[in-house]
């Protein structure tokens, strides 16, 4: 059976790091153990580890204002 979602201005009152949970659960409230990553926090890691770019290539992208 599908769960009905309701939009309500009072939803998401718990915040941490600027995020809000739109679902309020009385028996199991949302817990925020850590804040979400900041914008660009993992950019070097993704470009280097997953895409295989060197530090010099990443620096060049920054210098050219690509990232």
MIVOGU-559755 format. One record per atom (N, C-alpha, C, O): residue in one letter; chain; atom name; y, z, x. Coordinates in steps of 0.2 Angstrom, whole numbers. Atoms other than C-alpha are relative to their C-alpha. Layout:
<nodes>
+------+-------+------+-------+-------+-------+
| rest | kette | atom | north |    up |  east |
+------+-------+------+-------+-------+-------+
|    A |     A |   CA |     Y |     Z |     X |
...
+------+-------+------+-------+-------+-------+
</nodes>
This chain:
<nodes>
+------+-------+------+-------+-------+-------+
| rest | kette | atom | north |    up |  east |
+------+-------+------+-------+-------+-------+
|    X |     A |    N |    -6 |     0 |     4 |
|    X |     A |   CA |     0 |     0 |     0 |
|    X |     A |    C |     6 |     0 |     4 |
|    X |     A |    O |     7 |     4 |     9 |
|    X |     A |    N |    -6 |     0 |    -4 |
|    X |     A |   CA |    17 |    -5 |     8 |
|    X |     A |    C |     4 |     6 |    -1 |
|    X |     A |    O |     5 |     9 |    -7 |
|    X |     A |    N |    -5 |    -5 |     1 |
|    X |     A |   CA |    30 |     8 |    11 |
|    X |     A |    C |     7 |    -3 |    -1 |
|    X |     A |    O |     9 |    -7 |     2 |
|    X |     A |    N |    -7 |     2 |     2 |
|    X |     A |   CA |    47 |     6 |     3 |
|    X |     A |    C |     5 |     3 |     4 |
|    X |     A |    O |     5 |     9 |     6 |
|    X |     A |    N |    -6 |    -3 |    -4 |
|    X |     A |   CA |    62 |     8 |    14 |
|    X |     A |    C |     6 |     0 |    -4 |
|    X |     A |    O |     8 |    -5 |    -7 |
|    X |     A |    N |    -6 |    -1 |     4 |
|    X |     A |   CA |    78 |    14 |     7 |
|    X |     A |    C |     6 |     1 |     5 |
|    X |     A |    O |     5 |     5 |     9 |
|    X |     A |    N |    -6 |     0 |    -4 |
|    X |     A |   CA |    95 |    11 |    15 |
|    X |     A |    C |     4 |     6 |    -3 |
|    X |     A |    O |     5 |     6 |    -9 |
|    X |     A |    N |    -4 |    -5 |     2 |
|    X |     A |   CA |   105 |    27 |    14 |
|    X |     A |    C |     5 |     2 |     5 |
|    X |     A |    O |     3 |     2 |    11 |
|    X |     A |    N |    -5 |    -2 |    -5 |
|    X |     A |   CA |   121 |    33 |    22 |
|    X |     A |    C |    -2 |     6 |     4 |
|    X |     A |    O |     1 |     8 |     9 |
|    X |     A |    N |     2 |    -6 |    -3 |
|    X |     A |   CA |   113 |    50 |    26 |
|    X |     A |    C |    -5 |    -1 |     5 |
|    X |     A |    O |    -7 |     4 |     8 |
|    X |     A |    N |     5 |     1 |    -5 |
|    X |     A |   CA |    99 |    43 |    36 |
|    X |     A |    C |     2 |     0 |     7 |
|    X |     A |    O |     8 |    -3 |     8 |
|    X |     A |    N |    -2 |     1 |    -7 |
|    X |     A |   CA |    99 |    44 |    54 |
|    X |     A |    C |     5 |     5 |     3 |
|    X |     A |    O |     9 |     4 |     7 |
|    X |     A |    N |    -5 |    -5 |    -2 |
|    X |     A |   CA |   108 |    60 |    56 |
|    X |     A |    C |    -1 |     3 |     7 |
|    X |     A |    O |     3 |     6 |    11 |
|    X |     A |    N |     1 |    -2 |    -6 |
|    X |     A |   CA |    99 |    65 |    72 |
|    X |     A |    C |     1 |    -5 |     5 |
|    X |     A |    O |     0 |   -11 |     5 |
|    X |     A |    N |    -2 |     5 |    -6 |
|    X |     A |   CA |   106 |    57 |    88 |
|    X |     A |    C |    -1 |     3 |     6 |
|    X |     A |    O |    -2 |     9 |     8 |
|    X |     A |    N |     1 |    -2 |    -7 |
|    X |     A |   CA |   103 |    57 |   106 |
|    X |     A |    C |     2 |    -7 |     4 |
|    X |     A |    O |    -1 |   -12 |     3 |
|    X |     A |    N |    -2 |     6 |    -4 |
|    X |     A |   CA |   111 |    45 |   118 |
|    X |     A |    C |     3 |    -6 |    -4 |
|    X |     A |    O |     2 |   -12 |    -2 |
|    X |     A |    N |    -3 |     5 |     5 |
|    X |     A |   CA |   120 |    36 |   104 |
|    X |     A |    C |    -5 |    -4 |    -4 |
|    X |     A |    O |    -3 |    -9 |    -7 |
|    X |     A |    N |     5 |     3 |     4 |
|    X |     A |   CA |   104 |    31 |    95 |
|    X |     A |    C |    -1 |     4 |    -6 |
|    X |     A |    O |    -1 |    10 |    -6 |
|    X |     A |    N |     1 |    -3 |     6 |
|    X |     A |   CA |   100 |    35 |    77 |
|    X |     A |    C |    -7 |    -2 |    -2 |
|    X |     A |    O |    -8 |    -8 |    -2 |
|    X |     A |    N |     6 |     1 |     3 |
|    X |     A |   CA |    83 |    36 |    69 |
|    X |     A |    C |     2 |    -2 |    -8 |
|    X |     A |    O |     4 |     3 |   -11 |
|    X |     A |    N |    -2 |     1 |     8 |
|    X |     A |   CA |    85 |    27 |    51 |
|    X |     A |    C |    -5 |     3 |    -4 |
|    X |     A |    O |    -4 |     3 |   -10 |
|    X |     A |    N |     5 |    -3 |     4 |
|    X |     A |   CA |    69 |    36 |    45 |
|    X |     A |    C |     0 |     7 |     1 |
|    X |     A |    O |     0 |    10 |     7 |
|    X |     A |    N |     0 |    -7 |     0 |
|    X |     A |   CA |    69 |    54 |    41 |
|    X |     A |    C |    -6 |     2 |    -3 |
|    X |     A |    O |    -8 |     1 |    -8 |
|    X |     A |    N |     6 |    -3 |     1 |
|    X |     A |   CA |    53 |    63 |    41 |
|    X |     A |    C |     0 |     7 |     0 |
|    X |     A |    O |     1 |    10 |     5 |
|    X |     A |    N |    -1 |    -8 |     0 |
|    X |     A |   CA |    53 |    81 |    35 |
|    X |     A |    C |    -6 |     3 |     4 |
|    X |     A |    O |    -4 |     9 |     7 |
|    X |     A |    N |     5 |    -4 |    -4 |
|    X |     A |   CA |    36 |    86 |    42 |
|    X |     A |    C |    -1 |    -2 |     7 |
|    X |     A |    O |    -3 |     2 |    11 |
|    X |     A |    N |     1 |     2 |    -7 |
|    X |     A |   CA |    37 |    76 |    58 |
|    X |     A |    C |     7 |    -3 |     2 |
|    X |     A |    O |     8 |    -9 |     3 |
|    X |     A |    N |    -7 |     3 |    -2 |
|    X |     A |   CA |    56 |    74 |    63 |
|    X |     A |    C |     0 |    -3 |     6 |
|    X |     A |    O |    -4 |    -2 |    11 |
|    X |     A |    N |    -1 |     4 |    -6 |
|    X |     A |   CA |    61 |    62 |    76 |
|    X |     A |    C |     2 |     5 |     6 |
|    X |     A |    O |     6 |     9 |     6 |
|    X |     A |    N |    -2 |    -3 |    -6 |
|    X |     A |   CA |    61 |    69 |    94 |
|    X |     A |    C |     3 |    -4 |     5 |
|    X |     A |    O |     0 |   -10 |     6 |
|    X |     A |    N |    -3 |     4 |    -6 |
|    X |     A |   CA |    72 |    62 |   108 |
|    X |     A |    C |    -1 |     4 |     6 |
|    X |     A |    O |     3 |     9 |     8 |
|    X |     A |    N |     1 |    -3 |    -7 |
|    X |     A |   CA |    65 |    67 |   125 |
|    X |     A |    C |     4 |    -2 |     5 |
|    X |     A |    O |     6 |     1 |     9 |
|    X |     A |    N |    -4 |     3 |    -5 |
|    X |     A |   CA |    75 |    55 |   135 |
|    X |     A |    C |     5 |    -5 |    -4 |
|    X |     A |    O |     3 |    -7 |    -9 |
|    X |     A |    N |    -5 |     5 |     3 |
|    X |     A |   CA |    90 |    44 |   131 |
|    X |     A |    C |    -2 |    -7 |     2 |
|    X |     A |    O |    -6 |    -8 |     6 |
|    X |     A |    N |     2 |     7 |    -1 |
|    X |     A |   CA |    88 |    25 |   130 |
|    X |     A |    C |     3 |    -2 |     6 |
|    X |     A |    O |     8 |     1 |     9 |
|    X |     A |    N |    -3 |     3 |    -6 |
|    X |     A |   CA |    91 |    15 |   145 |
|    X |     A |    C |     7 |    -3 |    -1 |
|    X |     A |    O |     9 |    -5 |    -6 |
|    X |     A |    N |    -6 |     3 |     0 |
|    X |     A |   CA |   109 |    10 |   149 |
|    X |     A |    C |     0 |    -7 |     1 |
|    X |     A |    O |    -5 |   -10 |     3 |
|    X |     A |    N |    -1 |     7 |     0 |
|    X |     A |   CA |   115 |    -8 |   148 |
|    X |     A |    C |    -1 |    -2 |     8 |
|    X |     A |    O |     3 |     0 |    12 |
|    X |     A |    N |     1 |     2 |    -7 |
|    X |     A |   CA |   108 |   -16 |   164 |
|    X |     A |    C |    -4 |     4 |     5 |
|    X |     A |    O |    -5 |     3 |    11 |
|    X |     A |    N |     3 |    -5 |    -4 |
|    X |     A |   CA |    99 |    -1 |   170 |
|    X |     A |    C |    -6 |    -3 |     4 |
|    X |     A |    O |    -8 |    -1 |    10 |
|    X |     A |    N |     6 |     3 |    -3 |
|    X |     A |   CA |    83 |   -11 |   174 |
|    X |     A |    C |     0 |    -7 |     2 |
|    X |     A |    O |    -5 |   -10 |     3 |
|    X |     A |    N |    -1 |     7 |    -2 |
|    X |     A |   CA |    90 |   -28 |   178 |
|    X |     A |    C |    -3 |    -1 |     7 |
|    X |     A |    O |    -7 |    -6 |     7 |
|    X |     A |    N |     3 |     1 |    -7 |
|    X |     A |   CA |    86 |   -27 |   197 |
|    X |     A |    C |    -8 |     0 |     0 |
|    X |     A |    O |   -11 |    -4 |     3 |
|    X |     A |    N |     8 |    -1 |     0 |
|    X |     A |   CA |    68 |   -21 |   193 |
|    X |     A |    C |    -3 |    -6 |    -3 |
|    X |     A |    O |    -8 |    -8 |    -1 |
|    X |     A |    N |     3 |     6 |     3 |
|    X |     A |   CA |    65 |   -35 |   181 |
|    X |     A |    C |     0 |    -6 |     4 |
|    X |     A |    O |    -5 |   -10 |     4 |
|    X |     A |    N |    -1 |     7 |    -4 |
|    X |     A |   CA |    72 |   -49 |   191 |
|    X |     A |    C |    -4 |     0 |     6 |
|    X |     A |    O |    -7 |    -5 |     8 |
|    X |     A |    N |     4 |     0 |    -6 |
|    X |     A |   CA |    63 |   -43 |   207 |
|    X |     A |    C |    -7 |     1 |    -1 |
|    X |     A |    O |   -11 |    -3 |     1 |
|    X |     A |    N |     7 |    -1 |     1 |
|    X |     A |   CA |    47 |   -37 |   201 |
|    X |     A |    C |    -4 |    -5 |    -5 |
|    X |     A |    O |    -9 |    -8 |    -3 |
|    X |     A |    N |     3 |     5 |     4 |
|    X |     A |   CA |    43 |   -48 |   186 |
|    X |     A |    C |     2 |    -7 |     1 |
|    X |     A |    O |    -3 |   -12 |     0 |
|    X |     A |    N |    -2 |     7 |    -1 |
|    X |     A |   CA |    53 |   -64 |   191 |
|    X |     A |    C |    -1 |    -2 |     7 |
|    X |     A |    O |     0 |    -7 |     9 |
|    X |     A |    N |     1 |     1 |    -8 |
|    X |     A |   CA |    50 |   -62 |   210 |
|    X |     A |    C |     6 |    -2 |     3 |
|    X |     A |    O |     6 |    -5 |     9 |
|    X |     A |    N |    -7 |     2 |    -4 |
|    X |     A |   CA |    69 |   -64 |   215 |
|    X |     A |    C |     1 |     5 |     5 |
|    X |     A |    O |    -1 |    11 |     5 |
|    X |     A |    N |    -2 |    -4 |    -5 |
|    X |     A |   CA |    74 |   -57 |   231 |
|    X |     A |    C |     6 |     4 |    -1 |
|    X |     A |    O |    10 |     2 |    -6 |
|    X |     A |    N |    -6 |    -4 |     1 |
|    X |     A |   CA |    88 |   -44 |   233 |
|    X |     A |    C |     6 |    -5 |     2 |
|    X |     A |    O |    11 |    -4 |    -2 |
|    X |     A |    N |    -6 |     4 |    -2 |
|    X |     A |   CA |    99 |   -58 |   241 |
|    X |     A |    C |     1 |    -5 |    -6 |
|    X |     A |    O |     7 |    -6 |    -8 |
|    X |     A |    N |    -1 |     4 |     6 |
|    X |     A |   CA |    96 |   -69 |   225 |
|    X |     A |    C |     3 |     3 |    -5 |
|    X |     A |    O |     7 |     1 |    -9 |
|    X |     A |    N |    -3 |    -4 |     5 |
|    X |     A |   CA |   100 |   -55 |   214 |
|    X |     A |    C |     7 |     1 |     1 |
|    X |     A |    O |    12 |     1 |    -3 |
|    X |     A |    N |    -7 |    -1 |    -2 |
|    X |     A |   CA |   116 |   -52 |   224 |
|    X |     A |    C |     4 |    -6 |    -2 |
|    X |     A |    O |    10 |    -6 |    -4 |
|    X |     A |    N |    -3 |     6 |     1 |
|    X |     A |   CA |   120 |   -70 |   223 |
|    X |     A |    C |     2 |    -1 |    -8 |
|    X |     A |    O |     7 |    -4 |   -10 |
|    X |     A |    N |    -1 |     1 |     7 |
|    X |     A |   CA |   118 |   -70 |   204 |
|    X |     A |    C |     6 |     5 |    -3 |
|    X |     A |    O |    10 |     3 |    -7 |
|    X |     A |    N |    -6 |    -4 |     1 |
|    X |     A |   CA |   130 |   -55 |   203 |
|    X |     A |    C |     6 |    -3 |     2 |
|    X |     A |    O |    11 |    -2 |    -1 |
|    X |     A |    N |    -6 |     3 |    -3 |
|    X |     A |   CA |   142 |   -63 |   214 |
|    X |     A |    C |     3 |    -6 |    -4 |
|    X |     A |    O |     9 |    -7 |    -5 |
|    X |     A |    N |    -2 |     5 |     4 |
|    X |     A |   CA |   142 |   -78 |   203 |
|    X |     A |    C |     2 |     2 |    -7 |
|    X |     A |    O |     3 |    -3 |   -12 |
|    X |     A |    N |    -1 |    -3 |     6 |
|    X |     A |   CA |   144 |   -67 |   188 |
|    X |     A |    C |    -5 |    -2 |    -5 |
|    X |     A |    O |    -3 |    -3 |   -11 |
|    X |     A |    N |     5 |     2 |     5 |
|    X |     A |   CA |   128 |   -73 |   180 |
|    X |     A |    C |    -3 |     6 |    -3 |
|    X |     A |    O |    -5 |     6 |    -9 |
|    X |     A |    N |     3 |    -7 |     3 |
|    X |     A |   CA |   122 |   -55 |   178 |
|    X |     A |    C |     5 |     5 |     1 |
|    X |     A |    O |     5 |    11 |    -1 |
+------+-------+------+-------+-------+-------+
</nodes>
